[in-house]
């Protein structure tokens, strides 16, 4: 079987550690023949990303803090020598722990804006920084969660940020469609990642899915990686502006 991403260059933002969904996506992309560019946040994370890149087909590791316009400009220039860019994976989200642990009503202005900036606006900023390099079209994929459309206990300000992220994805799909750039989101089921542990009562969510989801199990990160391969490959050439659920069917269930 031919490799689905052979000859493609993909930028992946948001790997934090080996449990990250972004890392599962990087593994899947590398398996399918993609040449990868990874990013890191600050010098403290650089060594970790270099270690995780071993065994992957990585062409470059570049710094990028998506809250700083100058670093996004530097990212564009760092990518330029690599030639055409074919795919981008945006796996970035952040909110203050206290804003996740208290009622949404009590969210402060700064905490609200921080969650929106990192979790939603960064998709717009990354799209603007990379679209000019997708000279033959391409794919931009972000990661979302069911809390964008349903009220989930403990998700609070992040649910609102994910709703904004999904709306941004759709508007970007319209804006970038004429350039043959497709923009989609993967809504993954609960996965035990470092960031997920910041969500109050997350353990109960992990326990609920095997009882309620149609497939009676939690989501495997490798499934998210494979879905991202599909969205970055030519198999999804007619797919844009969509949320692809990879959650064992949990999104169809009531309570």
ZADO-1210 file (C-alpha; in nm, 4 decimals, padded with zeros to 6 digits):
<atoms>
<atom x="00.0000" y="00.0000" z="00.0000" code="UNK" pos="1"/>
<atom x="00.1376" y="00.3381" z="-00.0966" code="UNK" pos="2"/>
<atom x="00.2059" y="00.5869" z="00.1804" code="UNK" pos="3"/>
<atom x="-00.0753" y="00.8416" z="00.1932" code="UNK" pos="4"/>
<atom x="00.1437" y="01.1434" z="00.2738" code="UNK" pos="5"/>
<atom x="00.4504" y="01.0575" z="00.0692" code="UNK" pos="6"/>
<atom x="00.6132" y="01.3736" z="-00.0669" code="UNK" pos="7"/>
<atom x="00.4161" y="01.6051" z="00.1611" code="UNK" pos="8"/>
<atom x="00.5566" y="01.8452" z="00.4198" code="UNK" pos="9"/>
<atom x="00.3511" y="01.8948" z="00.7353" code="UNK" pos="10"/>
<atom x="00.3808" y="02.1454" z="01.0196" code="UNK" pos="11"/>
<atom x="00.2601" y="02.0217" z="01.3594" code="UNK" pos="12"/>
<atom x="00.2101" y="02.2693" z="01.6442" code="UNK" pos="13"/>
<atom x="00.1298" y="02.1647" z="01.9975" code="UNK" pos="14"/>
<atom x="00.3339" y="01.8592" z="02.0922" code="UNK" pos="15"/>
<atom x="00.3927" y="01.8807" z="02.4661" code="UNK" pos="16"/>
<atom x="00.4935" y="01.5246" z="02.5536" code="UNK" pos="17"/>
<atom x="00.4520" y="01.1645" z="02.4387" code="UNK" pos="18"/>
<atom x="00.0876" y="01.1601" z="02.5562" code="UNK" pos="19"/>
<atom x="-00.0113" y="01.4560" z="02.3379" code="UNK" pos="20"/>
<atom x="-00.2598" y="01.3975" z="02.0585" code="UNK" pos="21"/>
<atom x="-00.0260" y="01.6079" z="01.8462" code="UNK" pos="22"/>
<atom x="00.2477" y="01.3496" z="01.9043" code="UNK" pos="23"/>
<atom x="00.0148" y="01.0664" z="01.7985" code="UNK" pos="24"/>
<atom x="-00.0570" y="01.2669" z="01.4830" code="UNK" pos="25"/>
<atom x="00.3157" y="01.3210" z="01.4206" code="UNK" pos="26"/>
<atom x="00.3749" y="00.9457" z="01.4505" code="UNK" pos="27"/>
<atom x="00.0954" y="00.8706" z="01.2044" code="UNK" pos="28"/>
<atom x="00.2155" y="01.1355" z="00.9575" code="UNK" pos="29"/>
<atom x="00.5711" y="01.0052" z="00.9722" code="UNK" pos="30"/>
<atom x="00.4497" y="00.6485" z="00.9195" code="UNK" pos="31"/>
<atom x="00.2661" y="00.7627" z="00.6055" code="UNK" pos="32"/>
<atom x="00.5757" y="00.9270" z="00.4586" code="UNK" pos="33"/>
<atom x="00.5335" y="01.2934" z="00.5509" code="UNK" pos="34"/>
<atom x="00.8295" y="01.5198" z="00.6173" code="UNK" pos="35"/>
<atom x="00.7600" y="01.6961" z="00.9467" code="UNK" pos="36"/>
<atom x="00.8274" y="02.0358" z="01.0959" code="UNK" pos="37"/>
<atom x="00.7672" y="02.0572" z="01.4706" code="UNK" pos="38"/>
<atom x="00.7486" y="02.3611" z="01.6962" code="UNK" pos="39"/>
<atom x="00.8379" y="02.4230" z="02.0574" code="UNK" pos="40"/>
<atom x="00.7437" y="02.6860" z="02.3140" code="UNK" pos="41"/>
<atom x="01.0491" y="02.8352" z="02.4824" code="UNK" pos="42"/>
<atom x="01.3956" y="02.6940" z="02.5301" code="UNK" pos="43"/>
<atom x="01.2856" y="02.4712" z="02.8183" code="UNK" pos="44"/>
<atom x="01.0658" y="02.2694" z="02.5823" code="UNK" pos="45"/>
<atom x="01.3127" y="02.2522" z="02.2966" code="UNK" pos="46"/>
<atom x="01.5061" y="01.9549" z="02.4355" code="UNK" pos="47"/>
<atom x="01.1867" y="01.7579" z="02.4959" code="UNK" pos="48"/>
<atom x="01.0693" y="01.8089" z="02.1378" code="UNK" pos="49"/>
<atom x="01.4108" y="01.7124" z="02.0024" code="UNK" pos="50"/>
<atom x="01.3960" y="01.3903" z="02.2046" code="UNK" pos="51"/>
<atom x="01.0421" y="01.3130" z="02.0854" code="UNK" pos="52"/>
<atom x="01.1437" y="01.3769" z="01.7243" code="UNK" pos="53"/>
<atom x="01.3781" y="01.0781" z="01.7247" code="UNK" pos="54"/>
<atom x="01.2386" y="00.8080" z="01.5014" code="UNK" pos="55"/>
<atom x="01.0233" y="01.0549" z="01.3090" code="UNK" pos="56"/>
<atom x="01.0973" y="01.2056" z="00.9688" code="UNK" pos="57"/>
<atom x="01.1644" y="01.5597" z="01.0940" code="UNK" pos="58"/>
<atom x="01.3076" y="01.8270" z="00.8656" code="UNK" pos="59"/>
<atom x="01.3138" y="02.1125" z="01.1183" code="UNK" pos="60"/>
<atom x="01.2216" y="02.2077" z="01.4735" code="UNK" pos="61"/>
<atom x="01.1273" y="02.5735" z="01.5067" code="UNK" pos="62"/>
<atom x="01.0312" y="02.8009" z="01.7974" code="UNK" pos="63"/>
<atom x="00.6798" y="02.9395" z="01.8018" code="UNK" pos="64"/>
<atom x="00.4774" y="03.1186" z="02.0658" code="UNK" pos="65"/>
<atom x="00.1441" y="03.1789" z="01.8928" code="UNK" pos="66"/>
<atom x="00.0639" y="03.4716" z="02.1242" code="UNK" pos="67"/>
<atom x="00.3508" y="03.6704" z="01.9712" code="UNK" pos="68"/>
<atom x="00.3147" y="03.8036" z="01.6171" code="UNK" pos="69"/>
<atom x="00.6905" y="03.8323" z="01.5713" code="UNK" pos="70"/>
<atom x="00.7338" y="03.4594" z="01.6378" code="UNK" pos="71"/>
<atom x="00.4629" y="03.3751" z="01.3843" code="UNK" pos="72"/>
<atom x="00.6435" y="03.5904" z="01.1298" code="UNK" pos="73"/>
<atom x="00.9673" y="03.4096" z="01.2155" code="UNK" pos="74"/>
<atom x="00.7868" y="03.0765" z="01.1721" code="UNK" pos="75"/>
<atom x="00.6870" y="03.1717" z="00.8182" code="UNK" pos="76"/>
<atom x="01.0460" y="03.2637" z="00.7353" code="UNK" pos="77"/>
<atom x="01.1776" y="02.9474" z="00.8980" code="UNK" pos="78"/>
<atom x="00.9457" y="02.7351" z="00.6862" code="UNK" pos="79"/>
<atom x="01.0177" y="02.9131" z="00.3591" code="UNK" pos="80"/>
<atom x="01.3518" y="02.7367" z="00.2819" code="UNK" pos="81"/>
<atom x="01.1770" y="02.3993" z="00.3064" code="UNK" pos="82"/>
<atom x="00.9650" y="02.4739" z="00.0018" code="UNK" pos="83"/>
<atom x="00.5972" y="02.3990" z="-00.0390" code="UNK" pos="84"/>
<atom x="00.3933" y="02.3296" z="00.2737" code="UNK" pos="85"/>
<atom x="00.1103" y="02.0781" z="00.2357" code="UNK" pos="86"/>
<atom x="-00.0462" y="02.0336" z="00.5782" code="UNK" pos="87"/>
<atom x="-00.0711" y="02.2086" z="00.9134" code="UNK" pos="88"/>
<atom x="-00.1949" y="02.0587" z="01.2387" code="UNK" pos="89"/>
<atom x="-00.3023" y="02.3076" z="01.5066" code="UNK" pos="90"/>
<atom x="-00.3190" y="02.1313" z="01.8440" code="UNK" pos="91"/>
<atom x="-00.3061" y="02.4254" z="02.0825" code="UNK" pos="92"/>
<atom x="-00.5253" y="02.5163" z="02.3772" code="UNK" pos="93"/>
<atom x="-00.4777" y="02.6785" z="02.7140" code="UNK" pos="94"/>
<atom x="-00.6817" y="02.8240" z="02.9994" code="UNK" pos="95"/>
<atom x="-00.5959" y="02.9136" z="03.3548" code="UNK" pos="96"/>
<atom x="-00.6524" y="02.6182" z="03.5865" code="UNK" pos="97"/>
<atom x="-00.8698" y="02.8284" z="03.8172" code="UNK" pos="98"/>
<atom x="-01.0973" y="02.9189" z="03.5249" code="UNK" pos="99"/>
<atom x="-01.1461" y="02.5495" z="03.4508" code="UNK" pos="100"/>
<atom x="-01.2221" y="02.4635" z="03.8115" code="UNK" pos="101"/>
<atom x="-01.4811" y="02.7319" z="03.8904" code="UNK" pos="102"/>
<atom x="-01.8233" y="02.8099" z="03.7361" code="UNK" pos="103"/>
<atom x="-01.8121" y="02.9810" z="03.3973" code="UNK" pos="104"/>
<atom x="-02.0050" y="03.2714" z="03.5486" code="UNK" pos="105"/>
<atom x="-01.6996" y="03.3541" z="03.7586" code="UNK" pos="106"/>
<atom x="-01.4555" y="03.3700" z="03.4667" code="UNK" pos="107"/>
<atom x="-01.2555" y="03.6920" z="03.4767" code="UNK" pos="108"/>
<atom x="-01.1920" y="03.9090" z="03.1733" code="UNK" pos="109"/>
<atom x="-00.8210" y="03.8264" z="03.1516" code="UNK" pos="110"/>
<atom x="-00.8796" y="03.4530" z="03.1847" code="UNK" pos="111"/>
<atom x="-01.1500" y="03.4623" z="02.9171" code="UNK" pos="112"/>
<atom x="-00.9291" y="03.6523" z="02.6748" code="UNK" pos="113"/>
<atom x="-00.6299" y="03.4255" z="02.7422" code="UNK" pos="114"/>
<atom x="-00.8310" y="03.1126" z="02.6605" code="UNK" pos="115"/>
<atom x="-00.9643" y="03.2723" z="02.3422" code="UNK" pos="116"/>
<atom x="-00.6223" y="03.3979" z="02.2360" code="UNK" pos="117"/>
<atom x="-00.4353" y="03.0691" z="02.2711" code="UNK" pos="118"/>
<atom x="-00.7153" y="02.8254" z="02.1930" code="UNK" pos="119"/>
<atom x="-00.9111" y="02.9998" z="01.9169" code="UNK" pos="120"/>
<atom x="-00.7440" y="03.3082" z="01.7711" code="UNK" pos="121"/>
<atom x="-00.4171" y="03.1188" z="01.7275" code="UNK" pos="122"/>
<atom x="-00.5821" y="02.9133" z="01.4512" code="UNK" pos="123"/>
<atom x="-00.6444" y="03.2347" z="01.2568" code="UNK" pos="124"/>
<atom x="-00.2893" y="03.3538" z="01.3207" code="UNK" pos="125"/>
<atom x="-00.1361" y="03.0211" z="01.2182" code="UNK" pos="126"/>
<atom x="-00.3488" y="03.0083" z="00.9037" code="UNK" pos="127"/>
<atom x="-00.2303" y="03.3547" z="00.8052" code="UNK" pos="128"/>
<atom x="00.1318" y="03.2601" z="00.8735" code="UNK" pos="129"/>
<atom x="00.1224" y="02.9423" z="00.6651" code="UNK" pos="130"/>
<atom x="-00.1326" y="02.9880" z="00.3868" code="UNK" pos="131"/>
<atom x="00.1123" y="03.1635" z="00.1545" code="UNK" pos="132"/>
<atom x="00.3412" y="02.8596" z="00.1730" code="UNK" pos="133"/>
<atom x="00.0657" y="02.6217" z="00.0588" code="UNK" pos="134"/>
<atom x="00.1284" y="02.7089" z="-00.3025" code="UNK" pos="135"/>
<atom x="-00.0461" y="02.3971" z="-00.4335" code="UNK" pos="136"/>
<atom x="-00.3304" y="02.3926" z="-00.1826" code="UNK" pos="137"/>
<atom x="-00.3238" y="02.1930" z="00.1358" code="UNK" pos="138"/>
<atom x="-00.4913" y="02.1036" z="00.4613" code="UNK" pos="139"/>
<atom x="-00.5239" y="02.2820" z="00.7964" code="UNK" pos="140"/>
<atom x="-00.6569" y="02.0678" z="01.0819" code="UNK" pos="141"/>
<atom x="-00.7349" y="02.1723" z="01.4379" code="UNK" pos="142"/>
<atom x="-00.8457" y="01.9765" z="01.7444" code="UNK" pos="143"/>
<atom x="-01.1681" y="02.0447" z="01.9296" code="UNK" pos="144"/>
<atom x="-01.3949" y="01.8709" z="02.1810" code="UNK" pos="145"/>
<atom x="-01.7632" y="01.8022" z="02.2436" code="UNK" pos="146"/>
<atom x="-01.7678" y="02.0743" z="02.5104" code="UNK" pos="147"/>
<atom x="-01.7878" y="02.3270" z="02.2262" code="UNK" pos="148"/>
<atom x="-02.1548" y="02.2456" z="02.1672" code="UNK" pos="149"/>
<atom x="-02.2653" y="02.0793" z="02.4912" code="UNK" pos="150"/>
<atom x="-02.2226" y="02.1932" z="02.8484" code="UNK" pos="151"/>
<atom x="-01.9770" y="01.9529" z="03.0104" code="UNK" pos="152"/>
<atom x="-01.8993" y="01.9828" z="03.3771" code="UNK" pos="153"/>
<atom x="-01.5520" y="02.1247" z="03.4384" code="UNK" pos="154"/>
<atom x="-01.4900" y="02.2393" z="03.0797" code="UNK" pos="155"/>
<atom x="-01.6210" y="02.5907" z="03.1421" code="UNK" pos="156"/>
<atom x="-01.4182" y="02.8652" z="02.9689" code="UNK" pos="157"/>
<atom x="-01.2497" y="02.6105" z="02.7399" code="UNK" pos="158"/>
<atom x="-01.5864" y="02.5032" z="02.6018" code="UNK" pos="159"/>
<atom x="-01.6550" y="02.8607" z="02.4955" code="UNK" pos="160"/>
<atom x="-01.3064" y="02.8867" z="02.3429" code="UNK" pos="161"/>
<atom x="-01.3606" y="02.5623" z="02.1477" code="UNK" pos="162"/>
<atom x="-01.6916" y="02.6980" z="02.0170" code="UNK" pos="163"/>
<atom x="-01.5050" y="03.0019" z="01.8863" code="UNK" pos="164"/>
<atom x="-01.2386" y="02.7721" z="01.7422" code="UNK" pos="165"/>
<atom x="-01.4959" y="02.5740" z="01.5449" code="UNK" pos="166"/>
<atom x="-01.6607" y="02.8895" z="01.4106" code="UNK" pos="167"/>
<atom x="-01.3173" y="03.0209" z="01.3120" code="UNK" pos="168"/>
<atom x="-01.2449" y="02.6934" z="01.1333" code="UNK" pos="169"/>
<atom x="-01.5573" y="02.7326" z="00.9203" code="UNK" pos="170"/>
<atom x="-01.4881" y="03.0945" z="00.8265" code="UNK" pos="171"/>
<atom x="-01.1284" y="03.0035" z="00.7398" code="UNK" pos="172"/>
<atom x="-01.2554" y="02.7192" z="00.5223" code="UNK" pos="173"/>
<atom x="-01.4546" y="02.9752" z="00.3248" code="UNK" pos="174"/>
<atom x="-01.1674" y="03.2249" z="00.3042" code="UNK" pos="175"/>
<atom x="-00.9041" y="02.9693" z="00.2033" code="UNK" pos="176"/>
<atom x="-01.1152" y="02.7500" z="-00.0227" code="UNK" pos="177"/>
<atom x="-01.0292" y="02.9505" z="-00.3364" code="UNK" pos="178"/>
<atom x="-00.6619" y="02.8706" z="-00.2649" code="UNK" pos="179"/>
<atom x="-00.7455" y="02.4968" z="-00.2491" code="UNK" pos="180"/>
<atom x="-00.6700" y="02.4928" z="00.1233" code="UNK" pos="181"/>
<atom x="-00.9110" y="02.2791" z="00.3249" code="UNK" pos="182"/>
<atom x="-00.9780" y="02.3562" z="00.6918" code="UNK" pos="183"/>
<atom x="-01.1308" y="02.0992" z="00.9273" code="UNK" pos="184"/>
<atom x="-01.1432" y="01.9981" z="01.2930" code="UNK" pos="185"/>
<atom x="-01.1170" y="01.6654" z="01.4728" code="UNK" pos="186"/>
<atom x="-01.3303" y="01.6304" z="01.7826" code="UNK" pos="187"/>
<atom x="-01.1568" y="01.3604" z="01.9821" code="UNK" pos="188"/>
<atom x="-01.3116" y="01.1712" z="02.2692" code="UNK" pos="189"/>
<atom x="-01.1578" y="01.1936" z="02.6156" code="UNK" pos="190"/>
<atom x="-00.7917" y="01.0912" z="02.6178" code="UNK" pos="191"/>
<atom x="-00.5656" y="01.0900" z="02.9220" code="UNK" pos="192"/>
<atom x="-00.3305" y="01.3742" z="02.8242" code="UNK" pos="193"/>
<atom x="-00.1437" y="01.6152" z="03.0498" code="UNK" pos="194"/>
<atom x="-00.3733" y="01.9026" z="02.9559" code="UNK" pos="195"/>
<atom x="-00.6871" y="01.6963" z="03.0171" code="UNK" pos="196"/>
<atom x="-00.5846" y="01.6430" z="03.3782" code="UNK" pos="197"/>
<atom x="-00.6465" y="02.0135" z="03.4393" code="UNK" pos="198"/>
<atom x="-01.0188" y="01.9564" z="03.3791" code="UNK" pos="199"/>
<atom x="-01.2165" y="01.9044" z="03.6985" code="UNK" pos="200"/>
<atom x="-01.3636" y="01.5526" z="03.7354" code="UNK" pos="201"/>
<atom x="-01.1928" y="01.4369" z="03.4154" code="UNK" pos="202"/>
<atom x="-01.1520" y="01.0874" z="03.5578" code="UNK" pos="203"/>
<atom x="-01.5303" y="01.0518" z="03.5715" code="UNK" pos="204"/>
<atom x="-01.5479" y="01.1417" z="03.2002" code="UNK" pos="205"/>
<atom x="-01.3012" y="00.8641" z="03.1196" code="UNK" pos="206"/>
<atom x="-01.5114" y="00.6226" z="03.3209" code="UNK" pos="207"/>
<atom x="-01.8377" y="00.7264" z="03.1541" code="UNK" pos="208"/>
<atom x="-01.7367" y="00.6785" z="02.7894" code="UNK" pos="209"/>
<atom x="-01.6922" y="00.2969" z="02.8053" code="UNK" pos="210"/>
<atom x="-02.0396" y="00.2753" z="02.9570" code="UNK" pos="211"/>
<atom x="-02.2214" y="00.5150" z="02.7222" code="UNK" pos="212"/>
<atom x="-02.0341" y="00.5382" z="02.3921" code="UNK" pos="213"/>
<atom x="-02.1688" y="00.3101" z="02.1167" code="UNK" pos="214"/>
<atom x="-01.8291" y="00.1394" z="02.0817" code="UNK" pos="215"/>
<atom x="-01.8129" y="00.0979" z="02.4609" code="UNK" pos="216"/>
<atom x="-01.4570" y="00.2232" z="02.4940" code="UNK" pos="217"/>
<atom x="-01.2471" y="00.5356" z="02.5200" code="UNK" pos="218"/>
<atom x="-01.0637" y="00.6963" z="02.2300" code="UNK" pos="219"/>
<atom x="-00.7218" y="00.5655" z="02.1271" code="UNK" pos="220"/>
<atom x="-00.4798" y="00.8490" z="02.0358" code="UNK" pos="221"/>
<atom x="-00.3721" y="00.6444" z="01.7324" code="UNK" pos="222"/>
<atom x="-00.7281" y="00.6761" z="01.5981" code="UNK" pos="223"/>
<atom x="-00.6955" y="01.0529" z="01.6113" code="UNK" pos="224"/>
<atom x="-00.3634" y="01.0255" z="01.4298" code="UNK" pos="225"/>
<atom x="-00.5191" y="00.8185" z="01.1527" code="UNK" pos="226"/>
<atom x="-00.8097" y="01.0623" z="01.1167" code="UNK" pos="227"/>
<atom x="-00.5593" y="01.3464" z="01.0819" code="UNK" pos="228"/>
<atom x="-00.3790" y="01.1487" z="00.8096" code="UNK" pos="229"/>
<atom x="-00.7076" y="01.1236" z="00.6206" code="UNK" pos="230"/>
<atom x="-00.7688" y="01.4976" z="00.6454" code="UNK" pos="231"/>
<atom x="-00.4144" y="01.5785" z="00.5305" code="UNK" pos="232"/>
<atom x="-00.4246" y="01.3311" z="00.2422" code="UNK" pos="233"/>
<atom x="-00.5798" y="01.3510" z="-00.1013" code="UNK" pos="234"/>
<atom x="-00.8508" y="01.1094" z="00.0164" code="UNK" pos="235"/>
<atom x="-01.0239" y="01.4085" z="00.1812" code="UNK" pos="236"/>
<atom x="-00.9841" y="01.6425" z="-00.1156" code="UNK" pos="237"/>
<atom x="-01.3555" y="01.7277" z="-00.1085" code="UNK" pos="238"/>
<atom x="-01.3818" y="01.7754" z="00.2686" code="UNK" pos="239"/>
<atom x="-01.3640" y="02.1205" z="00.4263" code="UNK" pos="240"/>
<atom x="-01.5380" y="02.3133" z="00.7011" code="UNK" pos="241"/>
<atom x="-01.6226" y="01.9948" z="00.8899" code="UNK" pos="242"/>
<atom x="-01.5862" y="01.8573" z="01.2405" code="UNK" pos="243"/>
<atom x="-01.4840" y="01.4916" z="01.2265" code="UNK" pos="244"/>
<atom x="-01.5745" y="01.3093" z="01.5478" code="UNK" pos="245"/>
<atom x="-01.3300" y="01.0435" z="01.6655" code="UNK" pos="246"/>
<atom x="-01.4921" y="00.9591" z="01.9984" code="UNK" pos="247"/>
<atom x="-01.6333" y="00.6055" z="01.9756" code="UNK" pos="248"/>
<atom x="-01.9685" y="00.7651" z="01.8894" code="UNK" pos="249"/>
<atom x="-02.0115" y="00.9522" z="02.2182" code="UNK" pos="250"/>
<atom x="-02.1385" y="01.2674" z="02.0456" code="UNK" pos="251"/>
<atom x="-02.4651" y="01.0985" z="01.9394" code="UNK" pos="252"/>
<atom x="-02.5641" y="00.9966" z="02.2912" code="UNK" pos="253"/>
<atom x="-02.7934" y="01.1684" z="02.5369" code="UNK" pos="254"/>
<atom x="-02.7656" y="01.1324" z="02.9129" code="UNK" pos="255"/>
</atoms>
